[in-house]
Amino acid sequence: MRAFLFFPAVALVLAGCSNPEATGRYLIDPPTPPMRVANNLGTAELRDVSLPEYAASGEVAWQTADGAVRSNTKTLWADKPERGFTLALARAISDMSGATVIAEPWPLAEPPRRRIEVRVEQALAGMDGIYRLGGRYYVAQDSAGGANHARSFAIAVPIPQAAPASGRRKPPAPPAAIAAAQNAAIAQLAAQIATLGGPGAVIRTSAPAPEPLFTMEPLPPLEPLEPLPEPAPLPSG
């Protein structure tokens, strides 16, 4: 009799573990920026944003009171973080500046004038209730005399509904609040890149990039070959 009772109990546990409604998925979707800035980028290709491993794993991560970075398999981002972050950042820069910023690969026939690369070093909801987004970004221009920017960013956004972390595994705020703080941080990063802001340096391109092979002038046509001599007639008999 106990064996018959055991199997229904196991079935109930497995059903609870596989319940898709128990998994929360949160959008990477920064708000439309109210500010408008000058178009400093023109056309630009945004390379895939590089994220720390804990931020790229797909789970919403946070820091607990013991300093550890933790996450939960039932609290996920709705898209692959690197893809979602890259697409959202490109859209936010374009919306606020009028520039044409597109995530790689570049889909248009006319190549972009600039390339943007973002390397995130920190993207974490801290145990103090602050979401921090930090790293460096680079804007490259290949044409001679073009300006290349290498700049850093350190963005801090208070997390709504945050409380000081008390438990060793408890997040500082609900996952939805962490997602809202990250989206606000992405919007701030978009504004910084659109205005080429932040501490860093400007490096001028000293020489134009080598032209690709298909833009070279075509080779001149070959001289026509001289006709072959007529063969001598064979002797008769």
Secondary structure by P-SEA (a helix, b strand, c coil): caaaaaaaaaaaaaaaaaccccbbbbbcccccccccccccccbbbbccccccccccccccccccccccccccccbbbccaaaaaaaaaaaaaaaaacccccccccccccccccbbbbbbbcccccccccbbbbbbbbbbbbccccbbbbbbbbbbbbbbcccccccccccccccaaaaaaaaaaaaaaaaaaaaacccccccccccccccccccccccccccccccccccccccccc
